[in-house]
Amino acid sequence: MKRIRPFALLLFFFLFYLWNTKDLFLNDHLYGRFDWDMYSFHVEFLRKSFIEFGTTFPLWNPYYGAGFPVWENPTSKVGSFTHLFAVIFPTLTALKISFLFYFILSGILNFHSFRLYTKSNTLASLLFVFVFQFSGFVFQKFYAGHLNQIPGLFLPALVFYILYFVKNGNWGIAITATAITYILLSEGSIYPLSQTLLLVFFLGIREVYLSDSPKESIYRFTKLSVFVLFVLSFKWIPFYQFIHSVGRYFVGDQFPLHGKDYYSIFFGTSQHPLLAQSLSQMQYRYWEYGNYLGLFPLFIFPFLFFIKKQMVFVLFLLALVLWVMAGNTSAYSPAALLEHLPIYSWERVYPRWSLSVVFLYAWCLGVGFQNLWNHIPEKYHNIMGSFIILCFLIHTQDTRKMNTKFISEIFVLSLPKVSFQNSNPFPITVPTVPDYGSDSRMLPALKANLSINDIYENLTFYFANKTITEKDYKGEFYLLSTKQEVKPLSWKPDHYEFGFLKKGETLVFNQKYHPSFTTSVPNIELCSFNGYLAVKSPKDITDFSIYYSPIKSFTSMAKPQPSCNLKNGL
């Protein structure tokens, strides 16, 4: 019973804090504000594929920018808990459940991992969780629709479990750390993953230094790294290949932070994006200062003076991350140096490092509180414990008021109606659909069974496939010689079946070429016809299929893109 009490108290505070989120379940108009539409689109596609085509794990998304891979795409959420929820519940409900699920589960794991690694008592662990978990990061990302960053709340648990394994070699903890890493990969949480990598690098060195057996610690760290990379290779290898083949184009922050900005970011009166303090002219400042800590963590900063010398390195790391967060202040600043590394060159918004800042600060506060608690006579523990719990109640009210008071403003626009009627089972490519104030127009097109060439993701290429409004549009599938449209016998997003194809004829798809497509006919390879997916038959073919196979891309990574023009002399 004693083991359950801390988690019951933790759950109580979570529900108390989340009470102001009742707007989540009162309105289904969730599409029109900010990036909600884009992430709703990815989840709706997974649901549509399952409900309409029986495909649990679709591999190709034909509705998005002339076709896009799903498994490799970090924003697709395929294979994630959100994907599972979307199969069971409607899209909007699935996104809401996903948010609550990750918020509560990460809090429980953060509590457990902190207590396990630091050997702190219940109150110190609760202090750590409440300072970190109830930061503005959660609702700032939720408000903006950046739902792929919500699993970033697992960052403390992932770091602590890794460090605990380095110290003790517990394989149950290693498996838990691997599962958390998969959650981040499956949800597309790139920024929390990159920050975890940097934190683990420095904290791993600290762990080895403090260890009684440095060689054993290094060996355990190596074993865990190889284990995680090997077990999750089915996800991170195609993910890495996709990023480096397609590329990312980010416009980084143009102005660094100043010292005076930090108070407003972490302890200001409001982090609502439209009412934010005018800090420096950072390009993304309206969305990225989402770590309002509240006054309670500010007032208890004297706890930092009670940390032991082993924690001084964590304080130095906290200062380093604050420096990274400041941005490109000089040619030798950490942010400028990190830009030379591939993964950190994508960290376009330096204030997102505030997630790590809050983590390290909360860690130091929790340890300082524990050390102070140990110096207080036991007869005063009940009084101090009651006082701290009262402070927790005040803290949750403070941060809840600051971070959720405008949350109902998300739910104001309904999905626009699209007049275009598509009677085909496959989507018809159109240039665009009505704009309704969001950053993406994908969702209404998907619901109307349309494919549009809008691409909102920050990719370095753009492929404008032909749309029905253009004179040279020949259909979604057509024969190159006659320009005659061809109807597939059956169609799924990642699997097409056709009837007869005459010898020497070329079938062209109104989709971008991708090396992972293959055919059911041996010795016939798909090729690129001016960037379009195409197949030319050297013989008469009857009843053949074309489908997406990620395994094929591994065998063709080093091969150049086969051109129908060059290979077949078209």
Secondary structure as UniProt FT lines:
FT   TURN            2..3
FT   HELIX           4..18
FT   HELIX           19..25
FT   TURN            34..35
FT   HELIX           36..53
FT   STRAND          60..61
FT   TURN            62..63
FT   TURN            65..66
FT   STRAND          68..69
FT   TURN            74..75
FT   TURN            78..79
FT   HELIX           81..88
FT   HELIX           91..118
FT   HELIX           122..133
FT   HELIX           137..144
FT   HELIX           147..154
FT   HELIX           155..168
FT   HELIX           171..187
FT   HELIX           190..210
FT   HELIX           214..231
FT   HELIX           233..246
FT   TURN            259..260
FT   HELIX           261..267
FT   TURN            273..274
FT   TURN            283..284
FT   HELIX           285..288
FT   HELIX           295..299
FT   HELIX           301..306
FT   HELIX           309..311
FT   HELIX           312..326
FT   TURN            331..332
FT   HELIX           334..338
FT   TURN            339..340
FT   TURN            342..343
FT   HELIX           344..346
FT   HELIX           350..353
FT   HELIX           354..375
FT   HELIX           378..380
FT   HELIX           381..404
FT   TURN            405..406
FT   HELIX           407..410
FT   TURN            411..412
FT   STRAND          428..430
FT   HELIX           442..447
FT   TURN            448..449
FT   STRAND          450..452
FT   TURN            468..469
FT   TURN            471..472
FT   STRAND          477..479
FT   TURN            480..482
FT   STRAND          490..492
FT   TURN            493..494
FT   STRAND          495..498
FT   TURN            503..504
FT   STRAND          506..512
FT   TURN            515..516
FT   STRAND          517..519
FT   TURN            522..523
FT   STRAND          526..529
FT   TURN            530..531
FT   STRAND          532..536
FT   STRAND          544..548
FT   HELIX           550..555
FT   TURN            556..558
FT   HELIX           564..568
//
